[in-house]
Amino acid sequence: MSPQLLALRTLMLARTRSVVAILMVAASLCLLDLFAGHIASVGARLEYQAVIGERLGHLTVLRSAQAGDTDASRLFAEAEAGKVRGIVQAAAGVALVLPQMRISGIASTGQRSALFHGEGVADLPETAPSALLALPGKVGSVRRNGIAVSSAQAQRLGLQNGSSVSLTGAGPHAAPQSVKAEVVDTYGGPDYGGPERADSQGALVMPLALAQSLHDTTGIERFVVFLSDPDKLEEQRAALAAALRADKLAVDVRTWQEQSPVYAQARGTSDLAFDSVAGMVFAVIAATIAATMSMNALERRREIGTLRALGMRSHAVFFMLVAEALGMALLGVAGSLAGSGLIAWIVNRAALSYSTVEPAGNAPMLVELDFNRMGMAVVMVVAVALLAALVPAFKAARAPVAPALAGQGAECRV
């Protein structure tokens, strides 16, 4: 009989120790799958916050930094900006291109003053993504001097909708410019790039033309690009960079990950957490399989000795035990996939049912599954199982036949 069939027969006997080992592998891997899904869910929320909430887009087109550049020389001139925008809009896979400009300065009401850091944004077309159109901090196109301020900034200055405020731009390349603005909207921090961005920095949103007036320029600092297929981020980045440089434009094309320090920090922390949990899970799986195979081989010395006496070679015994360990790992993987899917379905169904019965301010916390990491975990579990079974299988294959047939270490039923 082949070693594989013998291993399958042993697994079908469903000894208690083997069943417990399979359940331990399944539970450990299920825990890892759900943790990987949690990390994927957090990553998706951070991506939404950066791309939509912070208005970073998927890609950002900037002038290439050169030695000795001033703030003014880092802006796209009006003619150059039109050329860049035309090339980007004509590229395949680009859904929307928006010019933007960062702005900072001093806001004063006459009684109070405070520093502000904000964005000059262009009007959104009707074809813009619905999530972008739903963002708070709307300035509209009716009042060209209308601005939107964060709730914290409004509290500092004592502003409300309809209040007037004097803005003075801070730019080393030009004389300070002052304009009168009217507050047309206030918004909370968590809805616009998180409380750190909106409140502590005194975020402010204004029309692009107003930001250009404060900087005394007609240039554009950057173009924010939204893609129709974000999964092709790197491909689109390379294609846009090649198209722009082919027209002799000195530009840099950056992704939203490079533009968002919050995402970079959170991603590093989550990767470290996942690696730590994965290391512990694989260590538990390795110890479980190694201990189970060692005990099974010890208790089956008479069976293995009989097979050797009937003509089975030592390498066949080795492969039989390795195949048994691999079978336990695969059964554990199958159980973990079923368990992870079932848990995710139950939790998501319960969360969605609760949110429809009793509306809440925030979206329900749904469980996602990261299939890429789950696939990598399956490969790692198989490799760990094979490595854990090597020593017990080698010892059993090299054990002498005569003591086993004499009854030493007779099989114990568990």
C-alpha positions as a Markdown table, in Angstrom:
| # | Residue | x | y | z |
|---|---|---|---|---|
| 1 | Met | 0.0 | 0.0 | 0.0 |
| 2 | Ser | 1.3 | 3.5 | -0.8 |
| 3 | Pro | 2.4 | 5.8 | 2.0 |
| 4 | Gln | -0.2 | 8.4 | 0.9 |
| 5 | Leu | -3.1 | 5.9 | 1.3 |
| 6 | Leu | -1.7 | 4.8 | 4.6 |
| 7 | Ala | -1.5 | 8.4 | 5.8 |
| 8 | Leu | -5.1 | 9.0 | 4.6 |
| 9 | Arg | -6.3 | 5.9 | 6.5 |
| 10 | Thr | -4.7 | 7.1 | 9.7 |
| 11 | Leu | -6.4 | 10.5 | 9.3 |
| 12 | Met | -9.7 | 8.8 | 8.7 |
| 13 | Leu | -9.4 | 6.9 | 12.0 |
| 14 | Ala | -9.9 | 10.4 | 13.6 |
| 15 | Arg | -7.8 | 9.7 | 16.7 |
| 16 | Thr | -8.6 | 12.3 | 19.4 |
| 17 | Arg | -5.0 | 13.7 | 19.4 |
| 18 | Ser | -5.1 | 14.2 | 15.6 |
| 19 | Val | -8.5 | 15.8 | 15.7 |
| 20 | Val | -7.4 | 18.2 | 18.5 |
| 21 | Ala | -4.3 | 19.1 | 16.4 |
| 22 | Ile | -6.5 | 19.8 | 13.3 |
| 23 | Leu | -8.8 | 22.0 | 15.4 |
| 24 | Met | -5.8 | 23.8 | 16.9 |
| 25 | Val | -4.4 | 24.5 | 13.4 |
| 26 | Ala | -7.8 | 25.7 | 12.2 |
| 27 | Ala | -8.5 | 28.0 | 15.2 |
| 28 | Ser | -5.0 | 29.5 | 15.0 |
| 29 | Leu | -5.2 | 30.2 | 11.3 |
| 30 | Cys | -8.8 | 31.5 | 11.6 |
| 31 | Leu | -7.5 | 34.0 | 14.2 |
| 32 | Leu | -4.8 | 35.1 | 11.8 |
| 33 | Asp | -7.3 | 35.4 | 8.9 |
| 34 | Leu | -9.6 | 37.6 | 10.9 |
| 35 | Phe | -6.7 | 39.8 | 12.1 |
| 36 | Ala | -5.5 | 40.2 | 8.6 |
| 37 | Gly | -9.0 | 41.2 | 7.6 |
| 38 | His | -9.1 | 43.8 | 10.4 |
| 39 | Ile | -5.9 | 45.3 | 9.1 |
| 40 | Ala | -7.3 | 45.4 | 5.6 |
| 41 | Ser | -10.4 | 47.1 | 6.9 |
| 42 | Val | -8.3 | 49.7 | 8.7 |
| 43 | Gly | -6.2 | 50.2 | 5.6 |
| 44 | Ala | -9.3 | 50.8 | 3.5 |
| 45 | Arg | -10.5 | 53.4 | 6.0 |
| 46 | Leu | -7.1 | 55.1 | 5.9 |
| 47 | Glu | -7.2 | 55.1 | 2.1 |
| 48 | Tyr | -10.6 | 56.7 | 2.0 |
| 49 | Gln | -9.5 | 59.3 | 4.5 |
| 50 | Ala | -6.4 | 60.2 | 2.6 |
| 51 | Val | -7.8 | 60.0 | -1.0 |
| 52 | Ile | -11.2 | 61.6 | -0.3 |
| 53 | Gly | -11.2 | 63.2 | 3.2 |
| 54 | Glu | -7.8 | 64.9 | 2.8 |
| 55 | Arg | -8.4 | 65.5 | -1.0 |
| 56 | Leu | -5.1 | 63.9 | -1.9 |
| 57 | Gly | -6.5 | 61.9 | -4.8 |
| 58 | His | -4.9 | 58.7 | -5.9 |
| 59 | Leu | -2.0 | 60.5 | -7.7 |
| 60 | Thr | -0.5 | 64.0 | -7.4 |
| 61 | Val | 1.4 | 65.8 | -10.1 |
| 62 | Leu | 4.0 | 68.3 | -8.8 |
| 63 | Arg | 6.9 | 70.2 | -10.4 |
| 64 | Ser | 10.2 | 68.4 | -9.8 |
| 65 | Ala | 12.2 | 70.1 | -7.1 |
| 66 | Gln | 15.4 | 71.7 | -8.3 |
| 67 | Ala | 18.3 | 73.1 | -6.3 |
| 68 | Gly | 17.8 | 76.8 | -5.5 |
| 69 | Asp | 14.1 | 76.7 | -6.3 |
| 70 | Thr | 11.9 | 79.3 | -4.7 |
| 71 | Asp | 8.3 | 78.9 | -3.7 |
| 72 | Ala | 7.2 | 80.7 | -6.8 |
| 73 | Ser | 9.4 | 78.6 | -9.2 |
| 74 | Arg | 7.8 | 75.4 | -7.8 |
| 75 | Leu | 4.4 | 76.5 | -9.2 |
| 76 | Phe | 3.2 | 75.6 | -12.6 |
| 77 | Ala | 2.8 | 78.7 | -14.8 |
| 78 | Glu | -0.6 | 79.3 | -16.3 |
| 79 | Ala | 0.4 | 78.0 | -19.8 |
| 80 | Glu | 2.3 | 75.1 | -18.4 |
| 81 | Ala | -0.5 | 74.2 | -16.0 |
| 82 | Gly | -2.9 | 74.0 | -18.9 |
| 83 | Lys | -0.6 | 71.7 | -20.8 |
| 84 | Val | -0.1 | 69.4 | -17.8 |
| 85 | Arg | -3.9 | 69.2 | -17.2 |
| 86 | Gly | -4.6 | 68.4 | -20.8 |
| 87 | Ile | -2.1 | 65.6 | -20.9 |
| 88 | Val | -3.4 | 64.1 | -17.6 |
| 89 | Gln | -7.0 | 64.3 | -18.6 |
| 90 | Ala | -6.3 | 62.6 | -21.9 |
| 91 | Ala | -4.7 | 59.6 | -20.2 |
| 92 | Ala | -6.6 | 56.4 | -20.0 |
| 93 | Gly | -8.0 | 55.5 | -16.6 |
| 94 | Val | -8.1 | 59.1 | -15.3 |
| 95 | Ala | -11.6 | 59.9 | -13.9 |
| 96 | Leu | -11.0 | 63.5 | -12.6 |
| 97 | Val | -8.2 | 66.1 | -12.5 |
| 98 | Leu | -8.3 | 69.0 | -10.0 |
| 99 | Pro | -5.8 | 71.8 | -9.5 |
| 100 | Gln | -5.1 | 72.6 | -5.9 |
| 101 | Met | -2.9 | 74.9 | -3.8 |
| 102 | Arg | -1.8 | 74.9 | -0.2 |
| 103 | Ile | -2.3 | 78.2 | 1.6 |
| 104 | Ser | -1.3 | 79.5 | 5.0 |
| 105 | Gly | -1.4 | 82.9 | 6.7 |
| 106 | Ile | -3.2 | 84.8 | 9.4 |
| 107 | Ala | -7.0 | 85.1 | 9.8 |
| 108 | Ser | -8.4 | 88.1 | 11.7 |
| 109 | Thr | -11.8 | 89.2 | 12.7 |
| 110 | Gly | -10.6 | 92.5 | 14.3 |
| 111 | Gln | -11.0 | 91.1 | 17.8 |
| 112 | Arg | -9.2 | 87.8 | 17.4 |
| 113 | Ser | -6.5 | 86.5 | 15.2 |
| 114 | Ala | -5.1 | 83.0 | 14.4 |
| 115 | Leu | -2.8 | 81.2 | 12.0 |
| 116 | Phe | -4.5 | 79.1 | 9.4 |
| 117 | His | -3.3 | 76.3 | 7.1 |
| 118 | Gly | -5.7 | 75.4 | 4.3 |
| 119 | Glu | -6.4 | 74.4 | 0.7 |
| 120 | Gly | -7.3 | 76.3 | -2.3 |
| 121 | Val | -9.6 | 73.9 | -4.3 |
| 122 | Ala | -11.2 | 74.1 | -7.7 |
| 123 | Asp | -15.0 | 73.7 | -8.2 |
| 124 | Leu | -16.1 | 70.1 | -8.5 |
| 125 | Pro | -17.8 | 69.1 | -11.7 |
| 126 | Glu | -21.0 | 67.1 | -11.5 |
| 127 | Thr | -19.1 | 64.0 | -12.8 |
| 128 | Ala | -16.9 | 64.0 | -9.6 |
| 129 | Pro | -17.1 | 60.9 | -7.4 |
| 130 | Ser | -20.1 | 61.1 | -5.1 |
| 131 | Ala | -18.0 | 60.7 | -2.0 |
| 132 | Leu | -16.0 | 63.8 | -3.0 |
| 133 | Leu | -19.2 | 65.8 | -3.7 |
| 134 | Ala | -20.5 | 64.8 | -0.3 |
| 135 | Leu | -17.4 | 66.1 | 1.6 |
| 136 | Pro | -18.0 | 68.8 | 4.2 |
| 137 | Gly | -16.2 | 72.1 | 3.7 |
| 138 | Lys | -18.1 | 73.3 | 0.6 |
| 139 | Val | -17.2 | 76.7 | -0.8 |
| 140 | Gly | -19.3 | 76.6 | -4.0 |
| 141 | Ser | -19.0 | 78.9 | -7.0 |
| 142 | Val | -21.6 | 81.6 | -6.0 |
| 143 | Arg | -19.4 | 83.6 | -3.6 |
| 144 | Arg | -15.8 | 83.7 | -4.9 |
| 145 | Asn | -14.7 | 85.0 | -1.5 |
| 146 | Gly | -16.6 | 82.3 | 0.4 |
| 147 | Ile | -14.6 | 80.0 | 2.7 |
| 148 | Ala | -15.2 | 77.0 | 4.8 |
| 149 | Val | -13.5 | 76.6 | 8.2 |
| 150 | Ser | -13.1 | 73.8 | 10.6 |
| 151 | Ser | -15.2 | 73.8 | 13.8 |
| 152 | Ala | -12.1 | 74.3 | 16.0 |
| 153 | Gln | -10.9 | 77.3 | 13.9 |
| 154 | Ala | -14.3 | 78.8 | 14.0 |
| 155 | Gln | -14.4 | 78.5 | 17.7 |
| 156 | Arg | -11.0 | 80.1 | 18.1 |
| 157 | Leu | -12.0 | 83.1 | 16.0 |
| 158 | Gly | -15.6 | 83.3 | 17.1 |
| 159 | Leu | -16.9 | 82.6 | 13.5 |
| 160 | Gln | -20.2 | 81.3 | 12.2 |
| 161 | Asn | -21.9 | 81.0 | 8.9 |
| 162 | Gly | -22.1 | 84.5 | 7.4 |
| 163 | Ser | -19.2 | 86.0 | 9.5 |
| 164 | Ser | -16.6 | 88.1 | 7.8 |
| 165 | Val | -12.9 | 87.5 | 8.3 |
| 166 | Ser | -9.7 | 89.1 | 6.9 |
| 167 | Leu | -7.2 | 86.7 | 5.5 |
| 168 | Thr | -3.5 | 87.6 | 5.0 |
| 169 | Gly | -1.4 | 85.2 | 3.0 |
| 170 | Ala | 2.1 | 84.2 | 4.2 |
| 171 | Gly | 4.4 | 83.7 | 1.2 |
| 172 | Pro | 8.1 | 84.6 | 1.1 |
| 173 | His | 8.1 | 85.0 | -2.7 |
| 174 | Ala | 5.6 | 87.9 | -2.7 |
| 175 | Ala | 4.4 | 90.8 | -0.6 |
| 176 | Pro | 1.6 | 89.8 | 1.9 |
| 177 | Gln | -1.8 | 90.0 | 0.3 |
| 178 | Ser | -5.0 | 90.5 | 2.2 |
| 179 | Val | -8.6 | 89.7 | 1.2 |
| 180 | Lys | -11.9 | 89.9 | 2.8 |
| 181 | Ala | -13.7 | 86.6 | 3.0 |
| 182 | Glu | -17.1 | 85.3 | 4.2 |
| 183 | Val | -17.7 | 82.0 | 6.1 |
| 184 | Val | -20.1 | 79.9 | 4.1 |
| 185 | Asp | -19.6 | 76.6 | 5.9 |
| 186 | Thr | -18.1 | 75.1 | 9.0 |
| 187 | Tyr | -17.3 | 71.4 | 9.3 |
| 188 | Gly | -16.1 | 69.0 | 11.9 |
| 189 | Gly | -12.6 | 67.6 | 12.0 |
| 190 | Pro | -13.3 | 63.8 | 11.8 |
| 191 | Asp | -15.1 | 64.3 | 8.4 |
| 192 | Tyr | -12.1 | 66.1 | 6.8 |
| 193 | Gly | -8.9 | 64.2 | 7.1 |
| 194 | Gly | -9.3 | 63.5 | 10.8 |
| 195 | Pro | -9.1 | 65.7 | 13.9 |
| 196 | Glu | -5.4 | 66.2 | 13.6 |
| 197 | Arg | -5.5 | 67.6 | 10.1 |
| 198 | Ala | -8.7 | 69.7 | 10.5 |
| 199 | Asp | -8.5 | 71.0 | 14.0 |
| 200 | Ser | -5.0 | 71.2 | 15.4 |
| 201 | Gln | -3.7 | 72.8 | 12.1 |
| 202 | Gly | -6.6 | 75.2 | 11.7 |
| 203 | Ala | -7.7 | 73.8 | 8.4 |
| 204 | Leu | -9.5 | 76.1 | 6.0 |
| 205 | Val | -10.9 | 75.5 | 2.5 |
| 206 | Met | -11.3 | 78.3 | -0.1 |
| 207 | Pro | -11.7 | 78.7 | -3.8 |
| 208 | Leu | -8.6 | 78.2 | -5.9 |
| 209 | Ala | -8.8 | 81.8 | -7.2 |
| 210 | Leu | -8.9 | 83.2 | -3.7 |
| 211 | Ala | -5.8 | 81.2 | -2.7 |
| 212 | Gln | -4.0 | 82.5 | -5.8 |
| 213 | Ser | -4.9 | 86.0 | -4.8 |
| 214 | Leu | -3.4 | 85.5 | -1.4 |
| 215 | His | -0.2 | 84.2 | -3.0 |
| 216 | Asp | -0.3 | 86.9 | -5.7 |
| 217 | Thr | 0.1 | 84.4 | -8.5 |
| 218 | Thr | -1.8 | 82.7 | -11.3 |
| 219 | Gly | 0.2 | 79.5 | -11.0 |
| 220 | Ile | -0.9 | 76.1 | -9.8 |
| 221 | Glu | 0.9 | 74.2 | -7.1 |
| 222 | Arg | -0.3 | 70.7 | -8.0 |
| 223 | Phe | -2.8 | 68.6 | -9.8 |
| 224 | Val | -4.8 | 65.9 | -7.9 |
| 225 | Val | -5.7 | 62.9 | -10.0 |
| 226 | Phe | -8.6 | 60.5 | -9.2 |
| 227 | Leu | -8.4 | 57.1 | -11.0 |
| 228 | Ser | -11.3 | 55.0 | -12.3 |
| 229 | Asp | -9.4 | 51.9 | -11.3 |
| 230 | Pro | -7.3 | 52.5 | -8.1 |
| 231 | Asp | -6.0 | 48.9 | -8.2 |
| 232 | Lys | -3.8 | 50.0 | -11.2 |
| 233 | Leu | -2.2 | 52.8 | -9.2 |
| 234 | Glu | 1.5 | 52.0 | -10.0 |
| 235 | Glu | 0.7 | 51.4 | -13.7 |
| 236 | Gln | -1.1 | 54.7 | -14.0 |
| 237 | Arg | 1.7 | 56.5 | -12.2 |
| 238 | Ala | 4.3 | 55.2 | -14.5 |
| 239 | Ala | 2.2 | 55.9 | -17.6 |
| 240 | Leu | 1.4 | 59.5 | -16.5 |
| 241 | Ala | 5.1 | 60.2 | -15.6 |
| 242 | Ala | 6.2 | 58.9 | -19.0 |
| 243 | Ala | 3.5 | 60.9 | -20.9 |
| 244 | Leu | 4.4 | 64.2 | -19.1 |
| 245 | Arg | 8.2 | 63.8 | -19.4 |
| 246 | Ala | 7.8 | 62.9 | -23.1 |
| 247 | Asp | 6.5 | 66.5 | -23.5 |
| 248 | Lys | 9.7 | 67.8 | -21.7 |
| 249 | Leu | 7.8 | 68.6 | -18.5 |
| 250 | Ala | 9.8 | 68.3 | -15.3 |
| 251 | Val | 7.3 | 66.8 | -13.0 |
| 252 | Asp | 7.0 | 64.3 | -10.1 |
| 253 | Val | 4.0 | 61.9 | -9.9 |
| 254 | Arg | 3.4 | 60.8 | -6.3 |
| 255 | Thr | 0.9 | 58.3 | -4.9 |
| 256 | Trp | -1.5 | 59.0 | -2.0 |
| 257 | Gln | 0.6 | 56.7 | 0.2 |
| 258 | Glu | 3.6 | 59.0 | -0.3 |
| 259 | Gln | 1.6 | 62.1 | 0.4 |
| 260 | Ser | -0.1 | 60.9 | 3.6 |
| 261 | Pro | 2.2 | 60.6 | 6.6 |
| 262 | Val | -0.7 | 59.3 | 8.7 |
| 263 | Tyr | -1.1 | 56.3 | 6.4 |
| 264 | Ala | 2.7 | 55.6 | 6.4 |
| 265 | Gln | 2.8 | 55.5 | 10.2 |
| 266 | Ala | -0.3 | 53.4 | 10.5 |
| 267 | Arg | 0.8 | 51.0 | 7.8 |
| 268 | Gly | 4.1 | 50.4 | 9.5 |
| 269 | Thr | 2.4 | 49.8 | 12.9 |
| 270 | Ser | -0.2 | 47.4 | 11.4 |
| 271 | Asp | 2.5 | 45.4 | 9.4 |
| 272 | Leu | 4.5 | 45.0 | 12.6 |
| 273 | Ala | 1.4 | 43.9 | 14.5 |
| 274 | Phe | 0.5 | 41.4 | 11.8 |
| 275 | Asp | 4.0 | 40.0 | 11.6 |
| 276 | Ser | 4.1 | 39.5 | 15.4 |
| 277 | Val | 0.7 | 37.7 | 15.5 |
| 278 | Ala | 1.6 | 35.6 | 12.4 |
| 279 | Gly | 4.9 | 34.6 | 14.1 |
| 280 | Met | 3.1 | 33.4 | 17.2 |
| 281 | Val | 0.4 | 31.6 | 15.2 |
| 282 | Phe | 2.9 | 29.7 | 13.1 |
| 283 | Ala | 4.9 | 28.8 | 16.2 |
| 284 | Val | 1.8 | 27.4 | 17.8 |
| 285 | Ile | 1.0 | 25.4 | 14.7 |
| 286 | Ala | 4.6 | 24.1 | 14.4 |
| 287 | Ala | 4.6 | 23.0 | 18.0 |
| 288 | Thr | 1.2 | 21.4 | 17.8 |
| 289 | Ile | 2.1 | 19.3 | 14.7 |
| 290 | Ala | 5.5 | 18.4 | 15.9 |
| 291 | Ala | 4.1 | 17.2 | 19.3 |
| 292 | Thr | 1.3 | 15.3 | 17.7 |
| 293 | Met | 3.5 | 13.6 | 15.1 |
| 294 | Ser | 6.0 | 12.6 | 17.8 |
| 295 | Met | 3.4 | 11.0 | 20.0 |
| 296 | Asn | 1.7 | 9.3 | 17.1 |
| 297 | Ala | 5.0 | 7.9 | 15.9 |
| 298 | Leu | 5.9 | 6.7 | 19.4 |
| 299 | Glu | 2.5 | 4.9 | 20.0 |
| 300 | Arg | 2.6 | 3.3 | 16.5 |
| 301 | Arg | 6.1 | 1.8 | 16.7 |
| 302 | Arg | 4.6 | -1.7 | 16.5 |
| 303 | Glu | 2.6 | -0.8 | 13.4 |
| 304 | Ile | 5.6 | 0.9 | 11.8 |
| 305 | Gly | 7.8 | -2.1 | 12.7 |
| 306 | Thr | 5.3 | -4.5 | 11.1 |
| 307 | Leu | 5.2 | -2.4 | 7.9 |
| 308 | Arg | 9.0 | -2.4 | 7.8 |
| 309 | Ala | 9.0 | -6.2 | 8.3 |
| 310 | Leu | 6.5 | -6.6 | 5.4 |
| 311 | Gly | 8.9 | -4.8 | 3.1 |
| 312 | Met | 8.2 | -1.1 | 3.4 |
| 313 | Arg | 11.4 | 0.9 | 3.0 |
| 314 | Ser | 12.4 | 3.5 | 5.5 |
| 315 | His | 11.9 | 6.4 | 3.1 |
| 316 | Ala | 8.3 | 5.2 | 2.5 |
| 317 | Val | 7.7 | 5.4 | 6.3 |
| 318 | Phe | 9.2 | 8.9 | 6.3 |
| 319 | Phe | 6.9 | 10.0 | 3.5 |
| 320 | Met | 3.9 | 8.4 | 5.2 |
| 321 | Leu | 4.3 | 10.4 | 8.3 |
| 322 | Val | 5.1 | 13.6 | 6.4 |
| 323 | Ala | 2.0 | 13.1 | 4.3 |
| 324 | Glu | 0.0 | 12.6 | 7.5 |
| 325 | Ala | 1.3 | 15.9 | 8.9 |
| 326 | Leu | 0.5 | 17.6 | 5.6 |
| 327 | Gly | -3.0 | 16.2 | 5.7 |
| 328 | Met | -3.6 | 17.6 | 9.2 |
| 329 | Ala | -2.4 | 21.0 | 8.0 |
| 330 | Leu | -4.6 | 20.9 | 5.0 |
| 331 | Leu | -7.7 | 19.9 | 7.0 |
| 332 | Gly | -6.9 | 22.7 | 9.4 |
| 333 | Val | -6.6 | 25.1 | 6.5 |
| 334 | Ala | -10.0 | 24.0 | 5.2 |
| 335 | Gly | -11.6 | 24.4 | 8.6 |
| 336 | Ser | -10.1 | 27.9 | 9.1 |
| 337 | Leu | -11.4 | 29.1 | 5.7 |
| 338 | Ala | -14.9 | 27.8 | 6.5 |
| 339 | Gly | -14.7 | 29.3 | 10.0 |
| 340 | Ser | -13.4 | 32.7 | 8.9 |
| 341 | Gly | -16.0 | 33.0 | 6.2 |
| 342 | Leu | -18.8 | 32.0 | 8.6 |
| 343 | Ile | -17.7 | 34.4 | 11.4 |
| 344 | Ala | -17.3 | 37.3 | 8.9 |
| 345 | Trp | -20.8 | 36.6 | 7.5 |
| 346 | Ile | -22.4 | 36.4 | 10.9 |
| 347 | Val | -20.7 | 39.5 | 12.2 |
| 348 | Asn | -21.4 | 41.6 | 9.1 |
| 349 | Arg | -25.1 | 40.4 | 8.9 |
| 350 | Ala | -25.6 | 41.3 | 12.6 |
| 351 | Ala | -23.8 | 44.7 | 12.2 |
| 352 | Leu | -25.9 | 45.6 | 9.1 |
| 353 | Ser | -29.1 | 44.5 | 10.8 |
| 354 | Tyr | -28.4 | 46.6 | 13.8 |
| 355 | Ser | -27.5 | 49.7 | 11.8 |
| 356 | Thr | -30.8 | 49.5 | 9.9 |
| 357 | Val | -32.9 | 49.0 | 13.0 |
| 358 | Glu | -31.2 | 51.7 | 15.1 |
| 359 | Pro | -29.4 | 54.3 | 13.0 |
| 360 | Ala | -26.0 | 55.4 | 14.3 |
| 361 | Gly | -23.7 | 58.3 | 13.5 |
| 362 | Asn | -21.0 | 56.1 | 12.2 |
| 363 | Ala | -21.0 | 53.2 | 9.7 |
| 364 | Pro | -21.0 | 49.7 | 11.2 |
| 365 | Met | -17.7 | 48.0 | 11.7 |
| 366 | Leu | -17.7 | 45.2 | 9.1 |
| 367 | Val | -15.3 | 42.2 | 9.0 |
| 368 | Glu | -13.3 | 42.0 | 5.8 |
| 369 | Leu | -11.1 | 39.1 | 4.6 |
| 370 | Asp | -7.8 | 39.8 | 3.0 |
| 371 | Phe | -7.5 | 37.0 | 0.5 |
| 372 | Asn | -3.9 | 37.8 | -0.5 |
| 373 | Arg | -2.7 | 37.4 | 3.1 |
| 374 | Met | -4.9 | 34.4 | 3.6 |
| 375 | Gly | -3.2 | 32.7 | 0.6 |
| 376 | Met | 0.2 | 33.5 | 1.9 |
| 377 | Ala | -0.8 | 32.1 | 5.3 |
| 378 | Val | -1.9 | 28.8 | 3.7 |
| 379 | Val | 1.5 | 28.5 | 2.0 |
| 380 | Met | 3.3 | 29.2 | 5.2 |
| 381 | Val | 1.2 | 26.7 | 7.2 |
| 382 | Val | 2.0 | 23.9 | 4.7 |
| 383 | Ala | 5.7 | 24.8 | 4.9 |
| 384 | Val | 5.6 | 24.9 | 8.7 |
| 385 | Ala | 3.8 | 21.6 | 8.9 |
| 386 | Leu | 6.4 | 19.9 | 6.6 |
| 387 | Leu | 9.3 | 21.3 | 8.7 |
| 388 | Ala | 7.6 | 20.3 | 12.0 |
| 389 | Ala | 7.1 | 16.8 | 10.8 |
| 390 | Leu | 10.7 | 16.2 | 9.5 |
| 391 | Val | 12.3 | 15.3 | 12.8 |
| 392 | Pro | 9.5 | 12.9 | 14.1 |
| 393 | Ala | 9.2 | 11.3 | 10.7 |
| 394 | Phe | 13.0 | 10.8 | 10.4 |
| 395 | Lys | 13.3 | 9.2 | 13.8 |
| 396 | Ala | 10.4 | 6.9 | 13.1 |
| 397 | Ala | 11.8 | 5.9 | 9.7 |
| 398 | Arg | 15.3 | 5.2 | 11.2 |
| 399 | Ala | 14.1 | 3.3 | 14.3 |
| 400 | Pro | 15.2 | -0.4 | 14.4 |
| 401 | Val | 12.6 | -3.0 | 13.5 |
| 402 | Ala | 13.3 | -5.8 | 16.0 |
| 403 | Pro | 12.5 | -3.8 | 19.2 |
| 404 | Ala | 9.3 | -2.6 | 17.7 |
| 405 | Leu | 8.2 | -6.1 | 16.8 |
| 406 | Ala | 9.2 | -7.3 | 20.3 |
| 407 | Gly | 6.4 | -5.1 | 21.7 |
| 408 | Gln | 8.4 | -2.1 | 23.0 |
| 409 | Gly | 6.3 | 1.0 | 22.8 |
| 410 | Ala | 3.2 | -1.0 | 21.9 |
| 411 | Glu | 0.4 | 1.1 | 20.5 |
| 412 | Cys | -1.9 | 2.9 | 22.9 |
| 413 | Arg | -5.3 | 3.8 | 21.8 |
| 414 | Val | -6.2 | 7.4 | 22.6 |
